[in-house]
Amino acid sequence: MDKDATSSAATLSVIIITKNEAKNIEACLKSVSFADEIIVFDSGSTDSTVSLCQQYTKKVFSTDWPGFGPQKQRALNIATCDWVLSLDADERVSEALKSEILAVIKAPDHESYWLPRQSYVCQIPVKKGGWYPDYIRRLFKRGSGEFSKALVHEEVLVTGESGYLKTPITHYSYENLDSLVEKFNQYTTLGAEELFKKGRSGGLTRAVIRAFVAFTKLYVFKFGFLDGRIGFIVAVSSAETAYYKYLKLYFLKEKRERES
């Protein structure tokens, strides 16, 4: 891969996890073709994801699915470069962000960095409701961070203060309503399992309250209503996520108690 001269001696690994991301992965990989190393961990894709990835990197690994945090940690363990950028298959690095990343790893003032993220839902940018700038810690010096063990909504755990970049990652989170519902079902199931491990309780009343709080927080207090229709859609989706997560938790707990 060609390495931008402005990055001097600093090297960059990009780690990506995938499953059936044929629609997204090629654009994602093209956007990080400047990296010194691209590592992909795939968990059982049945489409052309793996073959597409192999056109851009030799470091494509097929594994089981242990959850988001553990899977990203597996990819991190393989990385060999000075710096690591964690990216999802539905995310892109723009030319402006590329330049900022290469500049900061050449002359860093921190060992990790938060990046803003601009998400799109049904091709529409979401500006309010807490969705932007939606800072996520994704760029860090190898050896200075590791991923949490969370099954979903994992994060990079580091010591010390982190810096902030200005240019956002572009995130095509939900291409259409079908993909929104598909991911929503996956995330609520994983979220229920995560809460179960923590000893939390579910139930219909709790689910309704959590849904109401989630909607009110995003749509009212975080000004989601200023995003118009898409703001309402996002707020309802957040409410449904909370509702079904706690409802699934309730039934999961009942099931485990019957089995014990």
C-alpha positions as CSV (number, residue, x, y, z in Angstrom):
1,M,0.0,0.0,0.0
2,D,1.1,3.5,-0.7
3,K,1.9,5.4,2.4
4,D,1.4,9.2,2.5
5,A,4.8,10.9,2.9
6,T,3.5,13.3,5.5
7,S,3.2,10.5,8.1
8,S,7.0,10.2,8.3
9,A,8.2,7.2,10.2
10,A,4.9,6.7,12.0
11,T,2.9,3.7,10.8
12,L,-0.8,3.0,10.9
13,S,-2.9,-0.2,11.3
14,V,-6.6,-0.2,10.5
15,I,-8.7,-2.9,12.1
16,I,-12.2,-3.8,10.9
17,I,-14.6,-6.5,11.9
18,T,-17.2,-7.8,9.4
19,K,-20.1,-10.1,8.7
20,N,-22.1,-9.9,5.5
21,E,-20.9,-6.4,4.7
22,A,-20.5,-6.8,0.9
23,K,-22.5,-3.6,0.3
24,N,-20.3,-1.5,2.6
25,I,-16.8,-3.0,2.9
26,E,-15.2,-2.0,-0.4
27,A,-15.9,1.7,0.0
28,C,-14.6,1.4,3.6
29,L,-11.4,-0.3,2.5
30,K,-10.8,2.2,-0.3
31,S,-11.1,5.0,2.2
32,V,-8.2,3.6,4.3
33,S,-6.0,2.4,1.5
34,F,-3.3,4.8,2.7
35,A,-2.8,2.7,5.8
36,D,0.3,0.6,6.2
37,E,-1.7,-2.4,7.4
38,I,-5.4,-3.4,7.1
39,I,-6.6,-6.2,9.3
40,V,-10.1,-7.7,8.9
41,F,-11.7,-10.2,11.2
42,D,-14.8,-11.8,9.6
43,S,-17.3,-13.9,11.6
44,G,-19.0,-16.2,9.1
45,S,-20.0,-14.0,6.1
46,T,-22.1,-15.8,3.5
47,D,-21.8,-13.1,0.9
48,S,-18.7,-11.8,-1.0
49,T,-17.3,-9.9,2.0
50,V,-14.2,-12.0,2.5
51,S,-13.3,-12.1,-1.2
52,L,-13.7,-8.3,-1.4
53,C,-11.5,-7.8,1.6
54,Q,-8.8,-10.1,0.2
55,Q,-8.5,-7.7,-2.8
56,Y,-7.2,-5.0,-0.4
57,T,-5.3,-6.9,2.3
58,K,-3.8,-10.4,2.9
59,K,-4.7,-10.1,6.6
60,V,-8.2,-11.4,6.5
61,F,-9.2,-13.8,9.3
62,S,-12.4,-15.9,9.6
63,T,-13.5,-16.7,13.1
64,D,-16.5,-17.3,15.4
65,W,-18.4,-14.4,16.9
66,P,-17.6,-13.6,20.5
67,G,-19.2,-10.2,20.6
68,F,-18.0,-6.7,19.4
69,G,-15.4,-6.0,22.1
70,P,-13.7,-9.4,22.1
71,Q,-13.7,-9.5,18.3
72,K,-12.1,-6.1,17.9
73,Q,-9.5,-7.1,20.6
74,R,-8.6,-10.1,18.4
75,A,-7.9,-7.8,15.5
76,L,-5.9,-5.5,17.7
77,N,-3.8,-8.3,18.9
78,I,-2.6,-8.9,15.3
79,A,-1.8,-5.3,14.6
80,T,1.9,-4.5,14.2
81,C,2.1,-0.7,13.4
82,D,2.7,2.2,15.7
83,W,-0.8,3.5,15.7
84,V,-4.2,1.8,15.4
85,L,-7.4,3.1,13.8
86,S,-10.5,1.0,14.5
87,L,-13.2,1.4,11.9
88,D,-16.6,-0.3,11.2
89,A,-17.5,-1.5,7.8
90,D,-20.2,1.1,7.4
91,E,-17.8,3.9,8.2
92,R,-15.5,6.0,5.8
93,V,-12.4,8.1,6.2
94,S,-12.5,11.2,4.1
95,E,-9.5,12.9,2.5
96,A,-9.7,15.6,5.1
97,L,-9.7,13.1,7.9
98,K,-6.9,11.1,6.3
99,S,-4.7,14.2,6.3
100,E,-5.6,15.0,10.0
101,I,-4.8,11.4,11.1
102,L,-1.5,11.3,9.3
103,A,-0.5,14.7,10.7
104,V,-1.4,13.8,14.3
105,I,0.4,10.5,14.3
106,K,3.5,12.2,12.9
107,A,3.6,14.7,15.8
108,P,1.2,13.4,18.5
109,D,0.5,15.3,21.8
110,H,-1.6,12.4,23.1
111,E,-1.5,8.6,22.9
112,S,-5.2,8.3,21.9
113,Y,-7.8,10.5,20.2
114,W,-11.5,11.0,20.1
115,L,-13.0,11.4,16.6
116,P,-16.3,13.1,15.8
117,R,-18.7,11.0,13.8
118,Q,-21.3,12.1,11.3
119,S,-24.0,9.5,11.0
120,Y,-26.5,9.1,8.2
121,V,-29.9,7.4,8.6
122,C,-31.7,6.5,5.3
123,Q,-29.2,8.7,3.5
124,I,-30.0,11.7,5.7
125,P,-27.4,13.3,8.1
126,V,-28.5,13.3,11.7
127,K,-27.3,16.5,13.4
128,K,-29.2,16.6,16.7
129,G,-30.5,14.1,19.3
130,G,-27.0,13.5,20.6
131,W,-25.9,11.9,17.3
132,Y,-23.4,14.6,16.3
133,P,-20.6,15.1,16.9
134,D,-20.9,11.7,18.7
135,Y,-17.3,11.5,19.8
136,I,-15.7,8.0,19.7
137,R,-12.2,7.0,20.7
138,R,-10.9,5.2,17.7
139,L,-7.3,6.3,17.1
140,F,-4.6,5.2,19.6
141,K,-1.0,4.2,19.9
142,R,-0.6,0.5,19.9
143,G,0.0,-0.8,23.4
144,S,-1.7,2.2,25.0
145,G,-5.3,0.8,24.7
146,E,-7.5,-2.2,24.6
147,F,-11.1,-2.9,23.9
148,S,-13.7,-3.5,26.6
149,K,-15.2,-7.0,26.7
150,A,-18.7,-5.7,26.0
151,L,-20.8,-7.7,23.6
152,V,-22.1,-4.5,22.1
153,H,-21.3,-0.8,22.4
154,E,-17.7,-1.6,23.1
155,E,-15.1,1.1,23.7
156,V,-11.3,1.6,23.7
157,L,-10.0,1.7,27.2
158,V,-6.9,3.8,27.7
159,T,-4.9,5.4,30.5
160,G,-4.3,9.1,30.5
161,E,-6.0,11.9,28.7
162,S,-7.1,11.7,25.1
163,G,-6.9,14.4,22.4
164,Y,-9.6,15.4,19.9
165,L,-9.6,15.4,16.1
166,K,-11.8,17.9,14.2
167,T,-12.8,16.0,11.1
168,P,-15.6,13.4,11.5
169,I,-15.7,9.8,10.5
170,T,-18.6,9.4,8.0
171,H,-21.0,6.7,9.2
172,Y,-23.7,5.2,7.0
173,S,-25.4,3.6,10.0
174,Y,-28.7,2.6,8.4
175,E,-29.0,2.6,4.7
176,N,-32.8,2.1,4.9
177,L,-35.5,1.0,7.4
178,D,-34.8,-2.7,6.7
179,S,-31.2,-2.3,7.9
180,L,-32.4,-0.2,10.8
181,V,-34.7,-3.0,12.0
182,E,-32.1,-5.7,11.4
183,K,-29.4,-4.0,13.4
184,F,-31.9,-2.9,16.0
185,N,-32.9,-6.6,16.6
186,Q,-29.2,-7.7,16.8
187,Y,-28.2,-4.9,19.2
188,T,-31.2,-5.4,21.5
189,T,-30.4,-9.1,21.9
190,L,-26.8,-8.4,22.6
191,G,-27.7,-5.5,24.9
192,A,-30.0,-7.8,26.9
193,E,-27.3,-10.4,27.3
194,E,-24.9,-7.7,28.5
195,L,-27.4,-6.5,31.1
196,F,-28.1,-10.0,32.2
197,K,-24.4,-10.6,32.9
198,K,-24.4,-7.4,35.0
199,G,-27.3,-8.8,37.1
200,R,-29.8,-6.2,35.9
201,S,-33.6,-6.8,35.8
202,G,-36.0,-6.3,33.0
203,G,-39.8,-6.4,32.8
204,L,-42.7,-4.6,31.0
205,T,-42.9,-1.6,33.4
206,R,-39.1,-1.0,33.3
207,A,-39.1,-1.4,29.5
208,V,-41.9,1.2,29.0
209,I,-40.2,3.7,31.4
210,R,-36.8,3.2,29.7
211,A,-38.4,3.7,26.3
212,F,-40.2,6.9,27.4
213,V,-36.9,8.3,28.9
214,A,-34.9,7.5,25.8
215,F,-37.4,9.2,23.5
216,T,-37.7,12.3,25.7
217,K,-34.0,12.6,26.1
218,L,-33.2,12.5,22.4
219,Y,-36.2,14.3,20.9
220,V,-36.7,17.0,23.5
221,F,-33.6,17.6,25.7
222,K,-31.1,16.9,22.9
223,F,-33.2,18.8,20.4
224,G,-33.9,15.9,18.0
225,F,-37.0,17.7,16.9
226,L,-34.8,20.2,15.1
227,D,-33.9,17.4,12.6
228,G,-37.4,17.1,11.4
229,R,-38.7,13.7,10.3
230,I,-35.4,12.0,10.7
231,G,-35.1,13.3,14.2
232,F,-38.4,11.7,15.1
233,I,-37.5,8.4,13.5
234,V,-34.2,8.3,15.4
235,A,-35.9,9.1,18.7
236,V,-38.6,6.4,18.2
237,S,-35.8,3.9,17.2
238,S,-34.0,4.7,20.4
239,A,-37.1,4.3,22.4
240,E,-37.8,0.9,20.7
241,T,-34.2,-0.2,21.4
242,A,-34.6,0.5,25.1
243,Y,-38.0,-1.1,25.2
244,Y,-37.1,-4.4,23.5
245,K,-33.7,-4.6,25.2
246,Y,-35.3,-4.6,28.7
247,L,-38.2,-6.9,27.5
248,K,-35.7,-9.3,26.0
249,L,-33.8,-9.1,29.3
250,Y,-36.9,-10.1,31.2
251,F,-37.5,-13.2,29.1
252,L,-33.8,-14.1,29.0
253,K,-33.7,-14.1,32.8
254,E,-36.9,-16.2,33.0
255,K,-35.4,-18.7,30.6
256,R,-32.1,-19.0,32.4
257,E,-33.9,-19.4,35.7
258,R,-35.9,-22.3,34.3
259,E,-32.8,-23.9,32.9
260,S,-30.9,-23.7,36.3
